[in-house]
Amino acid sequence: MKVTLKIITVLFITLLISCGGKEEKKEEAPTFQQKAPTEKKEAPKTETAVKASEKIDLTNKGVGPITSVDLSADIDQSMVAKGEDVFKKMCTACHRVDKKFIGPAPNGILERRTPEWVMNMILNPEEMTKSDPLAKELLIEFNGSPMANQNLTEEEARAVLEYFRTLK
């Protein structure tokens, strides 16, 4: 056993010595490379991009059955209650009142969109995302998540619109 251990030790030391040899250091002559002049590329000037959800368009009525909506100066509280109920049952899976979620937040929507556009988006989301430029931009902004058609009646959509009037 001792002899085997001595042989292994000698072989190991021999291996270390043979592999470790002297290193020759070569001195390389310094090379000077002339750097090509760097071109400064200016970033293309872009307009300050406004998100579709923040754009203001109070002329577009959208695509769908609603061509005109009369909003009285007074808010109909019974319609607001019905609209809030419909919103909570049908819309909160994708929308939060005060923040972006799967879809945009409805607060302040009537400061950015016409009532007709809002109702058409509620009643006719498929056609709106196919034909309306603003709805197309919203689809892109919200990662291609299309608004689901909840098959609301015009009366329910109008109630939801009245509820939106109370959200600031």
N, CA and C atoms as a LAMMPS dump frame, in Angstrom:
ITEM: TIMESTEP
0
ITEM: NUMBER OF ATOMS
504
ITEM: BOX BOUNDS ff ff ff
-5.0000000000000000e+02 5.0000000000000000e+02
-5.0000000000000000e+02 5.0000000000000000e+02
-5.0000000000000000e+02 5.0000000000000000e+02
ITEM: ATOMS id mol type element x y z
1 1 1 N 0.824 -1.187 0
2 1 2 C 0 0 0
3 1 3 C 0.87 1.255 0
4 2 1 N 1.969 1.203 0.83
5 2 2 C 2.854 2.348 0.915
6 2 3 C 3.574 2.561 -0.407
7 3 1 N 3.922 1.473 -1.056
8 3 2 C 4.648 1.554 -2.319
9 3 3 C 3.729 2.176 -3.372
10 4 1 N 2.472 1.775 -3.409
11 4 2 C 1.515 2.305 -4.368
12 4 3 C 1.307 3.8 -4.125
13 5 1 N 1.227 4.179 -2.877
14 5 2 C 1.048 5.591 -2.539
15 5 3 C 2.262 6.404 -2.966
16 6 1 N 3.469 5.867 -2.8
17 6 2 C 4.685 6.565 -3.207
18 6 3 C 4.726 6.704 -4.724
19 7 1 N 4.339 5.647 -5.437
20 7 2 C 4.352 5.692 -6.9
21 7 3 C 3.359 6.742 -7.405
22 8 1 N 2.186 6.762 -6.831
23 8 2 C 1.161 7.741 -7.241
24 8 3 C 1.645 9.158 -6.954
25 9 1 N 2.276 9.372 -5.828
26 9 2 C 2.788 10.691 -5.461
27 9 3 C 3.871 11.129 -6.443
28 10 1 N 4.784 10.219 -6.783
29 10 2 C 5.861 10.541 -7.719
30 10 3 C 5.27 10.871 -9.09
31 11 1 N 4.307 10.089 -9.538
32 11 2 C 3.672 10.355 -10.827
33 11 3 C 2.959 11.72 -10.814
34 12 1 N 2.304 12.017 -9.729
35 12 2 C 1.586 13.283 -9.613
36 12 3 C 2.554 14.466 -9.66
37 13 1 N 3.656 14.367 -8.922
38 13 2 C 4.653 15.439 -8.903
39 13 3 C 5.282 15.584 -10.283
40 14 1 N 5.57 14.471 -10.949
41 14 2 C 6.14 14.498 -12.294
42 14 3 C 5.18 15.19 -13.26
43 15 1 N 3.914 14.853 -13.131
44 15 2 C 2.884 15.462 -13.983
45 15 3 C 2.834 16.977 -13.764
46 16 1 N 2.872 17.402 -12.539
47 16 2 C 2.844 18.828 -12.235
48 16 3 C 4.061 19.551 -12.801
49 17 1 N 5.209 18.957 -12.665
50 17 2 C 6.435 19.589 -13.15
51 17 3 C 6.434 19.664 -14.672
52 18 1 N 6.001 18.586 -15.308
53 18 2 C 6.038 18.583 -16.77
54 18 3 C 5.031 19.556 -17.367
55 19 1 N 3.926 19.741 -16.718
56 19 2 C 2.917 20.662 -17.253
57 19 3 C 3.219 22.105 -16.91
58 20 1 N 3.918 22.337 -15.843
59 20 2 C 4.105 23.694 -15.357
60 20 3 C 5.213 24.439 -16.02
61 21 1 N 6.094 23.955 -16.711
62 21 2 C 7.241 24.543 -17.362
63 21 3 C 7.349 26.062 -17.328
64 22 1 N 8.407 26.515 -17.929
65 22 2 C 8.672 27.946 -17.97
66 22 3 C 7.814 28.613 -19.027
67 23 1 N 7.337 29.75 -18.699
68 23 2 C 6.559 30.502 -19.689
69 23 3 C 7.459 31.513 -20.338
70 24 1 N 7.405 31.56 -21.629
71 24 2 C 8.152 32.586 -22.328
72 24 3 C 7.205 33.724 -22.625
73 25 1 N 7.605 34.86 -22.22
74 25 2 C 6.764 36.025 -22.469
75 25 3 C 7.265 36.708 -23.722
76 26 1 N 6.35 36.852 -24.626
77 26 2 C 6.7 37.548 -25.85
78 26 3 C 6.24 38.979 -25.699
79 27 1 N 7.136 39.854 -26.008
80 27 2 C 6.732 41.252 -25.979
81 27 3 C 6.299 41.631 -27.37
82 28 1 N 5.102 42.065 -27.417
83 28 2 C 4.585 42.476 -28.714
84 28 3 C 4.834 43.955 -28.892
85 29 1 N 5.212 44.266 -30.084
86 29 2 C 5.42 45.671 -30.377
87 29 3 C 4.057 46.361 -30.326
88 30 1 N 3.993 47.488 -29.704
89 30 2 C 2.706 48.161 -29.629
90 30 3 C 2.228 48.528 -31.034
91 31 1 N 0.978 48.273 -31.263
92 31 2 C 0.405 48.626 -32.555
93 31 3 C -0.542 49.785 -32.35
94 32 1 N -0.485 50.656 -33.284
95 32 2 C -1.359 51.82 -33.221
96 32 3 C -2.345 51.724 -34.363
97 33 1 N -3.583 51.649 -33.983
98 33 2 C -4.607 51.611 -35.008
99 33 3 C -5.318 52.946 -34.991
100 34 1 N -5.433 53.46 -36.132
101 34 2 C -6.13 54.728 -36.214
102 34 3 C -7.621 54.427 -36.254
103 35 1 N -8.306 55.001 -35.321
104 35 2 C -9.739 54.774 -35.253
105 35 3 C -10.437 55.594 -36.318
106 36 1 N -11.391 54.944 -36.91
107 36 2 C -12.194 55.663 -37.896
108 36 3 C -13.011 56.714 -37.156
109 37 1 N -13.165 57.868 -37.76
110 37 2 C -13.951 58.888 -37.076
111 37 3 C -15.366 58.365 -36.846
112 38 1 N -15.824 58.57 -35.632
113 38 2 C -17.169 58.096 -35.311
114 38 3 C -18.181 59.13 -35.751
115 39 1 N -19.197 58.602 -36.353
116 39 2 C -20.262 59.497 -36.813
117 39 3 C -21.32 59.575 -35.736
118 40 1 N -21.72 60.752 -35.451
119 40 2 C -22.798 60.916 -34.476
120 40 3 C -24.112 60.865 -35.227
121 41 1 N -24.866 59.864 -34.851
122 41 2 C -26.174 59.737 -35.477
123 41 3 C -27.204 60.342 -34.546
124 42 1 N -27.903 61.272 -35.077
125 42 2 C -28.947 61.878 -34.265
126 42 3 C -30.181 61.01 -34.338
127 43 1 N -30.811 60.879 -33.204
128 43 2 C -32.053 60.109 -33.188
129 43 3 C -33.073 60.855 -34.027
130 44 1 N -33.837 60.1 -34.808
131 44 2 C -34.833 60.782 -35.625
132 44 3 C -35.811 61.543 -34.735
133 45 1 N -36.096 62.729 -35.168
134 45 2 C -37.012 63.554 -34.386
135 45 3 C -38.422 63.023 -34.569
136 46 1 N -39.025 62.695 -33.44
137 46 2 C -40.394 62.203 -33.491
138 46 3 C -41.272 63.155 -32.7
139 47 1 N -42.492 63.186 -33.112
140 47 2 C -43.432 64 -32.365
141 47 3 C -43.666 63.312 -31.041
142 48 1 N -44.002 64.073 -30.046
143 48 2 C -44.312 63.477 -28.779
144 48 3 C -45.555 62.628 -28.964
145 49 1 N -45.37 61.344 -28.861
146 49 2 C -46.465 60.414 -29.115
147 49 3 C -47.471 60.477 -27.976
148 50 1 N -48.706 60.634 -28.337
149 50 2 C -49.783 60.647 -27.356
150 50 3 C -50.476 59.301 -27.448
151 51 1 N -50.629 58.658 -26.317
152 51 2 C -51.309 57.373 -26.299
153 51 3 C -52.737 57.552 -26.785
154 52 1 N -53.255 56.53 -27.431
155 52 2 C -54.625 56.573 -27.941
156 52 3 C -55.613 56.809 -26.813
157 53 1 N -55.343 56.241 -25.649
158 53 2 C -56.255 56.403 -24.516
159 53 3 C -56.25 57.827 -23.967
160 54 1 N -55.228 58.615 -24.325
161 54 2 C -55.136 59.988 -23.837
162 54 3 C -55.483 61.019 -24.914
163 55 1 N -55.647 60.557 -26.154
164 55 2 C -55.985 61.479 -27.236
165 55 3 C -57.366 62.075 -27.013
166 56 1 N -57.505 63.298 -27.449
167 56 2 C -58.806 63.963 -27.37
168 56 3 C -59.346 64.084 -28.785
169 57 1 N -60.514 63.497 -29.004
170 57 2 C -61.184 63.581 -30.298
171 57 3 C -62.676 63.745 -30.03
172 58 1 N -63.125 64.976 -30.086
173 58 2 C -64.526 65.266 -29.796
174 58 3 C -65.334 65.493 -31.065
175 59 1 N -64.857 64.945 -32.183
176 59 2 C -65.6 65.052 -33.436
177 59 3 C -66.015 63.693 -33.971
178 60 1 N -65.27 62.674 -33.655
179 60 2 C -65.5 61.323 -34.169
180 60 3 C -66.691 60.687 -33.446
181 61 1 N -67.677 60.227 -34.194
182 61 2 C -68.843 59.572 -33.592
183 61 3 C -68.749 58.06 -33.672
184 62 1 N -67.726 57.553 -34.33
185 62 2 C -67.54 56.116 -34.404
186 62 3 C -68.419 55.456 -35.444
187 63 1 N -68.388 54.139 -35.433
188 63 2 C -69.126 53.331 -36.397
189 63 3 C -70.141 52.494 -35.629
190 64 1 N -71.411 52.649 -35.976
191 64 2 C -72.417 51.849 -35.296
192 64 3 C -73.785 52.486 -35.367
193 65 1 N -74.695 51.988 -34.561
194 65 2 C -76.077 52.424 -34.651
195 65 3 C -76.346 53.812 -34.077
196 66 1 N -75.458 54.32 -33.254
197 66 2 C -75.713 55.595 -32.574
198 66 3 C -75.132 56.736 -33.399
199 67 1 N -76 57.632 -33.824
200 67 2 C -75.553 58.797 -34.597
201 67 3 C -75.738 60.09 -33.825
202 68 1 N -76.563 60.045 -32.786
203 68 2 C -76.814 61.255 -32.015
204 68 3 C -77.234 60.878 -30.593
205 69 1 N -76.673 61.576 -29.62
206 69 2 C -77.037 61.385 -28.213
207 69 3 C -77.246 62.77 -27.616
208 70 1 N -78.394 62.958 -26.994
209 70 2 C -78.674 64.223 -26.31
210 70 3 C -78.41 64.054 -24.823
211 71 1 N -77.457 64.808 -24.324
212 71 2 C -77.15 64.783 -22.904
213 71 3 C -77.723 66.043 -22.265
214 72 1 N -78.598 65.848 -21.298
215 72 2 C -79.156 67.009 -20.613
216 72 3 C -78.113 67.553 -19.648
217 73 1 N -78.345 68.772 -19.207
218 73 2 C -77.41 69.393 -18.277
219 73 3 C -77.409 68.655 -16.944
220 74 1 N -78.584 68.151 -16.556
221 74 2 C -78.704 67.426 -15.289
222 74 3 C -78.428 65.945 -15.512
223 75 1 N -77.767 65.352 -14.543
224 75 2 C -77.471 63.926 -14.611
225 75 3 C -78.63 63.165 -13.987
226 76 1 N -79.136 62.157 -14.694
227 76 2 C -80.254 61.335 -14.238
228 76 3 C -79.721 60.276 -13.274
229 77 1 N -79.969 60.473 -11.981
230 77 2 C -79.402 59.603 -10.949
231 77 3 C -79.93 58.169 -11.022
232 78 1 N -81.191 57.99 -11.426
233 78 2 C -81.714 56.616 -11.538
234 78 3 C -81.006 55.883 -12.691
235 79 1 N -80.716 56.616 -13.768
236 79 2 C -79.992 56.024 -14.884
237 79 3 C -78.543 55.737 -14.486
238 80 1 N -77.967 56.612 -13.659
239 80 2 C -76.599 56.408 -13.167
240 80 3 C -76.531 55.109 -12.359
241 81 1 N -77.525 54.895 -11.482
242 81 2 C -77.54 53.684 -10.657
243 81 3 C -77.621 52.435 -11.532
244 82 1 N -78.48 52.49 -12.552
245 82 2 C -78.604 51.354 -13.467
246 82 3 C -77.304 51.145 -14.245
247 83 1 N -76.714 52.24 -14.722
248 83 2 C -75.465 52.154 -15.472
249 83 3 C -74.321 51.622 -14.629
250 84 1 N -74.261 52.055 -13.37
251 84 2 C -73.217 51.564 -12.474
252 84 3 C -73.378 50.066 -12.26
253 85 1 N -74.613 49.616 -12.096
254 85 2 C -74.894 48.193 -11.909
255 85 3 C -74.46 47.395 -13.151
256 86 1 N -74.831 47.885 -14.331
257 86 2 C -74.44 47.209 -15.578
258 86 3 C -72.919 47.188 -15.703
259 87 1 N -72.277 48.311 -15.418
260 87 2 C -70.819 48.397 -15.514
261 87 3 C -70.165 47.376 -14.586
262 88 1 N -70.633 47.32 -13.333
263 88 2 C -70.03 46.39 -12.377
264 88 3 C -70.228 44.942 -12.8
265 89 1 N -71.379 44.612 -13.361
266 89 2 C -71.653 43.233 -13.767
267 89 3 C -70.935 42.849 -15.065
268 90 1 N -70.879 43.763 -16.018
269 90 2 C -70.437 43.399 -17.361
270 90 3 C -69.044 43.903 -17.745
271 91 1 N -68.537 44.902 -17.073
272 91 2 C -67.333 45.58 -17.575
273 91 3 C -66.102 45.465 -16.674
274 92 1 N -66.305 45.171 -15.39
275 92 2 C -65.168 45.21 -14.465
276 92 3 C -64.18 44.063 -14.644
277 93 1 N -64.506 43.094 -15.491
278 93 2 C -63.513 42.058 -15.786
279 93 3 C -62.323 42.662 -16.527
280 94 1 N -62.579 43.74 -17.28
281 94 2 C -61.509 44.349 -18.083
282 94 3 C -61.235 45.811 -17.767
283 95 1 N -62.156 46.498 -17.108
284 95 2 C -62.002 47.93 -16.865
285 95 3 C -62.052 48.241 -15.372
286 96 1 N -61.209 49.146 -14.955
287 96 2 C -61.235 49.698 -13.603
288 96 3 C -61.542 51.183 -13.762
289 97 1 N -62.341 51.704 -12.837
290 97 2 C -62.815 53.082 -12.965
291 97 3 C -61.673 54.081 -13.019
292 98 1 N -60.675 53.908 -12.169
293 98 2 C -59.662 54.955 -12.027
294 98 3 C -58.278 54.593 -12.537
295 99 1 N -58.142 53.423 -13.181
296 99 2 C -56.808 53.066 -13.669
297 99 3 C -56.887 52.13 -14.865
298 100 1 N -55.81 52.136 -15.633
299 100 2 C -55.675 51.259 -16.794
300 100 3 C -55.621 49.818 -16.29
301 101 1 N -56.324 48.946 -16.976
302 101 2 C -56.304 47.533 -16.617
303 101 3 C -56.142 46.77 -17.919
304 102 1 N -56.963 45.837 -18.228
305 102 2 C -56.919 45.178 -19.531
306 102 3 C -57.388 46.163 -20.594
307 103 1 N -58.359 46.983 -20.22
308 103 2 C -58.86 48.038 -21.091
309 103 3 C -58.667 49.382 -20.412
310 104 1 N -58.965 50.479 -21.111
311 104 2 C -58.76 51.812 -20.529
312 104 3 C -59.748 52.117 -19.41
313 105 1 N -59.345 53.034 -18.549
314 105 2 C -60.22 53.5 -17.47
315 105 3 C -61.276 54.436 -18.057
316 106 1 N -62.53 54.304 -17.624
317 106 2 C -63.581 55.151 -18.18
318 106 3 C -63.685 56.542 -17.556
319 107 1 N -62.964 56.788 -16.476
320 107 2 C -63.099 58.11 -15.861
321 107 3 C -62.588 59.196 -16.801
322 108 1 N -63.378 60.238 -16.945
323 108 2 C -63.03 61.356 -17.816
324 108 3 C -63.18 61.06 -19.302
325 109 1 N -63.792 59.938 -19.65
326 109 2 C -63.887 59.547 -21.06
327 109 3 C -64.644 60.579 -21.887
328 110 1 N -65.648 61.22 -21.309
329 110 2 C -66.45 62.176 -22.082
330 110 3 C -65.729 63.51 -22.284
331 111 1 N -64.562 63.644 -21.685
332 111 2 C -63.721 64.81 -21.954
333 111 3 C -62.816 64.535 -23.16
334 112 1 N -62.729 63.245 -23.552
335 112 2 C -61.856 62.851 -24.663
336 112 3 C -62.616 62.292 -25.867
337 113 1 N -63.827 61.799 -25.664
338 113 2 C -64.611 61.179 -26.739
339 113 3 C -66.033 61.716 -26.754
340 114 1 N -66.665 61.605 -27.917
341 114 2 C -68.069 62.014 -28.022
342 114 3 C -68.938 60.925 -27.392
343 115 1 N -70.107 61.299 -26.893
344 115 2 C -71.02 60.283 -26.329
345 115 3 C -71.382 59.213 -27.359
346 116 1 N -71.514 59.614 -28.621
347 116 2 C -71.852 58.664 -29.682
348 116 3 C -70.736 57.636 -29.851
349 117 1 N -69.496 58.104 -29.823
350 117 2 C -68.361 57.202 -29.976
351 117 3 C -68.35 56.181 -28.838
352 118 1 N -68.563 56.653 -27.609
353 118 2 C -68.555 55.765 -26.442
354 118 3 C -69.644 54.706 -26.578
355 119 1 N -70.855 55.142 -26.923
356 119 2 C -71.948 54.18 -27.044
357 119 3 C -71.71 53.203 -28.199
358 120 1 N -71.185 53.694 -29.312
359 120 2 C -70.886 52.796 -30.429
360 120 3 C -69.808 51.78 -30.046
361 121 1 N -68.844 52.196 -29.251
362 121 2 C -67.804 51.269 -28.805
363 121 3 C -68.406 50.207 -27.891
364 122 1 N -69.34 50.594 -27.045
365 122 2 C -70.006 49.631 -26.155
366 122 3 C -70.873 48.667 -26.96
367 123 1 N -71.628 49.193 -27.916
368 123 2 C -72.607 48.388 -28.654
369 123 3 C -72.012 47.634 -29.843
370 124 1 N -70.927 48.16 -30.403
371 124 2 C -70.423 47.635 -31.674
372 124 3 C -68.891 47.531 -31.678
373 125 1 N -68.293 46.866 -30.678
374 125 2 C -66.825 46.889 -30.572
375 125 3 C -66.09 46.226 -31.741
376 126 1 N -66.675 45.174 -32.322
377 126 2 C -65.984 44.49 -33.422
378 126 3 C -65.832 45.418 -34.623
379 127 1 N -66.925 46.059 -35.03
380 127 2 C -66.888 46.949 -36.19
381 127 3 C -66.042 48.186 -35.903
382 128 1 N -66.096 48.67 -34.664
383 128 2 C -65.293 49.845 -34.303
384 128 3 C -63.798 49.535 -34.457
385 129 1 N -63.35 48.376 -33.978
386 129 2 C -61.913 48.068 -34.068
387 129 3 C -61.482 47.745 -35.495
388 130 1 N -62.439 47.417 -36.355
389 130 2 C -62.111 47.185 -37.763
390 130 3 C -62.067 48.491 -38.547
391 131 1 N -62.979 49.424 -38.23
392 131 2 C -63.167 50.599 -39.082
393 131 3 C -62.745 51.932 -38.48
394 132 1 N -62.826 52.073 -37.183
395 132 2 C -62.541 53.364 -36.555
396 132 3 C -61.051 53.484 -36.229
397 133 1 N -60.378 54.53 -36.731
398 133 2 C -58.925 54.661 -36.51
399 133 3 C -58.546 54.742 -35.027
400 134 1 N -59.325 55.449 -34.247
401 134 2 C -59.013 55.589 -32.823
402 134 3 C -59.192 54.254 -32.096
403 135 1 N -60.237 53.523 -32.435
404 135 2 C -60.447 52.204 -31.828
405 135 3 C -59.317 51.245 -32.208
406 136 1 N -58.805 51.358 -33.43
407 136 2 C -57.671 50.535 -33.856
408 136 3 C -56.438 50.854 -33.013
409 137 1 N -56.194 52.146 -32.779
410 137 2 C -55.05 52.558 -31.96
411 137 3 C -55.188 52.044 -30.535
412 138 1 N -56.407 52.088 -29.996
413 138 2 C -56.636 51.579 -28.642
414 138 3 C -56.366 50.08 -28.574
415 139 1 N -56.766 49.37 -29.612
416 139 2 C -56.522 47.93 -29.664
417 139 3 C -55.026 47.65 -29.595
418 140 1 N -54.24 48.42 -30.314
419 140 2 C -52.79 48.26 -30.297
420 140 3 C -52.221 48.638 -28.924
421 141 1 N -52.688 49.765 -28.383
422 141 2 C -52.184 50.219 -27.076
423 141 3 C -52.451 49.191 -25.982
424 142 1 N -53.572 48.513 -26.061
425 142 2 C -53.931 47.549 -25.037
426 142 3 C -53.612 46.113 -25.481
427 143 1 N -52.467 45.981 -26.154
428 143 2 C -51.859 44.69 -26.493
429 143 3 C -52.764 43.761 -27.295
430 144 1 N -53.58 44.34 -28.159
431 144 2 C -54.414 43.515 -29.026
432 144 3 C -55.582 42.862 -28.32
433 145 1 N -55.899 43.34 -27.121
434 145 2 C -57.046 42.787 -26.383
435 145 3 C -58.313 43.472 -26.865
436 146 1 N -59.099 42.796 -27.694
437 146 2 C -60.307 43.449 -28.206
438 146 3 C -61.373 43.552 -27.121
439 147 1 N -62.183 44.587 -27.236
440 147 2 C -63.289 44.747 -26.294
441 147 3 C -64.336 43.692 -26.632
442 148 1 N -64.795 43.006 -25.614
443 148 2 C -65.809 41.972 -25.811
444 148 3 C -67.173 42.622 -26.01
445 149 1 N -67.934 42.076 -26.92
446 149 2 C -69.294 42.563 -27.121
447 149 3 C -70.165 41.925 -26.041
448 150 1 N -70.669 42.745 -25.145
449 150 2 C -71.493 42.254 -24.041
450 150 3 C -72.97 42.166 -24.428
451 151 1 N -73.268 42.51 -25.685
452 151 2 C -74.641 42.466 -26.192
453 151 3 C -75.608 43.275 -25.327
454 152 1 N -75.178 44.463 -24.961
455 152 2 C -76.036 45.356 -24.187
456 152 3 C -77.077 45.982 -25.111
457 153 1 N -78.18 46.356 -24.536
458 153 2 C -79.188 47.084 -25.296
459 153 3 C -78.769 48.539 -25.359
460 154 1 N -79.394 49.299 -26.243
461 154 2 C -79.094 50.733 -26.322
462 154 3 C -79.43 51.408 -24.994
463 155 1 N -80.493 50.96 -24.352
464 155 2 C -80.897 51.536 -23.065
465 155 3 C -79.815 51.288 -22.006
466 156 1 N -79.262 50.071 -21.968
467 156 2 C -78.205 49.757 -21.004
468 156 3 C -76.94 50.552 -21.323
469 157 1 N -76.604 50.659 -22.602
470 157 2 C -75.414 51.428 -22.995
471 157 3 C -75.586 52.896 -22.627
472 158 1 N -76.783 53.412 -22.801
473 158 2 C -77.051 54.812 -22.438
474 158 3 C -76.931 54.998 -20.935
475 159 1 N -77.369 54.006 -20.151
476 159 2 C -77.244 54.075 -18.691
477 159 3 C -75.767 54.054 -18.281
478 160 1 N -74.984 53.225 -18.944
479 160 2 C -73.542 53.175 -18.661
480 160 3 C -72.91 54.528 -19.004
481 161 1 N -73.332 55.112 -20.113
482 161 2 C -72.824 56.431 -20.5
483 161 3 C -73.162 57.465 -19.419
484 162 1 N -74.373 57.406 -18.902
485 162 2 C -74.774 58.341 -17.84
486 162 3 C -73.913 58.124 -16.599
487 163 1 N -73.599 56.876 -16.287
488 163 2 C -72.702 56.57 -15.169
489 163 3 C -71.317 57.164 -15.433
490 164 1 N -70.833 57.038 -16.674
491 164 2 C -69.529 57.61 -17.019
492 164 3 C -69.497 59.118 -16.818
493 165 1 N -70.635 59.778 -16.98
494 165 2 C -70.687 61.232 -16.775
495 165 3 C -70.347 61.622 -15.352
496 166 1 N -70.573 60.694 -14.395
497 166 2 C -70.299 60.996 -12.986
498 166 3 C -68.836 60.721 -12.606
499 167 1 N -68.105 60.054 -13.466
500 167 2 C -66.708 59.7 -13.17
501 167 3 C -65.786 60.835 -13.608
502 168 1 N -65.067 61.382 -12.712
503 168 2 C -64.139 62.481 -13.038
504 168 3 C -62.724 62.08 -12.718
